[in-house]
Amino acid sequence: MDAATARQKTASTTEDAPVVTLVQQLLEQAVALKASDLHFEPYEHQYRVRMRIDGELREMASPHMALKDRLASRIKVMSRLDIAEKRLPQDGRMKLNLADGRELDLRVSTLPTLFGEKLVVRVLDSAQAQLDLQRLGYEPEDLERLLTAIRAPHGLVLVTGPTGSGKTQSLYACLSLLNTPEVNIATVEDPCEIQLAGINQVNVQDKPGLTFAVALRAFLRQDPDILMVGEVRDLETANIAIQAAQTGHLVLSTLHTNDAPATLVRLRNMGTAPYNIAASVSLVTAQRLVRCLCRHCKQASQLPTAILHKAGWPEALCTTETVQVFEAVGCTLCHKGFAGRTGIFQVMPVSPVMQDLVLQEASIQDMAQQARQEGVRSLRIAGLRKVLQGITSLDEVLLATRDGT
């Protein structure tokens, strides 16, 4: 290396040192605050960094506009992406070494925008994942229904909800409970977000052709007891999962629907035969995440039962004019009165009557009515119970279940 090249490299390294430090500080801050994602966003006159904490995006930094390209390049170098490619989206992964000796996986996505590349970094912290079913927010009777389904030797258990509703965490809490030396457990995901010792985990890779369906077929040749499919995306995957459930395997997976009854109709609309759905699906649980009120500063108040009834609470249970609920206040230990999140769940076993409705190709409304008759609570009712227990606020529940489920 000649002297001019050496001087140029030294100058470049010195110039980039603040960017390297800034990226490291932001990543470590995200981990400390238990953020799920970091967003690096360039605009015409502003560059901002936001973090998603407890499901809510918060602005954490506003670096100088002159740093936007260098910040993007630094993150792309760390995740082994092509720094010269700025016209197309890219996906990558990187490792983050923490002071406590932990090594975290981070998933990186880039997107060309009008004013530069937006980057989103997803924090995959297995150590922070809550893998205790008892602490996810299930009501005792719902937890018992779920445990009965996952302890069965075979059947298909589906978890449904929108992106970011905690479906993967619920599935892994189930797997953690089932993970013993006596069983062979395999998972296929896109990508694997929680690493669990003793479980064979596979990442989907589209380019070489390692799809959900291909991985599932391979699993079935390796003497499995329990299979977990990250998501039922197409008819082929659905049919293989159902076949596995019918041939003596317990299969866990996710689907994107609003509530539990809609899941059975969604499988039918994908092209799955009704008799296969009825014979294989043992339980469907729908879920949402709501923010928890800060236990240090939440404040009691009286809510007219008329408002509670209007929100969906059964009129027969509104026996007084007002009920005690709690409201967000805010203190130094929380963010605007909230700290952490909990789940609200609709847990629906597929009973013999529900199986008959599936075979009759009944509507979502008919299935929902039957579920209510069997004591299955809607997501809205499950959320309102959390309001009356002082765990969350009415506004949080109404926001999480605004589709009326």
Buried (B, 14 or more C-beta within 10 A) or exposed (E): EEEEEEEEEEEEEEEBEEBBEBBBEBBBBBBEBBBBBBBBBBBEEEBBBBBBBBBEEEEBBEBEBEBBBBBBBBBBBBBEBEBEEBEEEBEBBBEBEBEEEEEBBBBBBBEBEEBBBBBBBBBBBBEEBBBEBEEBBBBEEBBEBBBEBBEEEBBBBBBBBBEEBBBBBBBBBBBBBBBEEEBBBBBBBBBBBBEBEEBEBBBBEEEEEBBBBBBBBBBBEEEBBBBBBBBBBEEBBBBBBBBBBBEEBBBBBBBBBBBBBBBBBBBBEBEBEBEBBBBBBBBBBBBBBBBBBBEEBBEEEEBEBEBBBEBBBEEEEBEEEBBEBBBBBEEEEBBEBBBBBBBBBBBBBBBEEBBEBBBEEBEBEBBBBBBEEEEBBBBBBBBBBBBBEBBBBBEBBBEBBEEEB
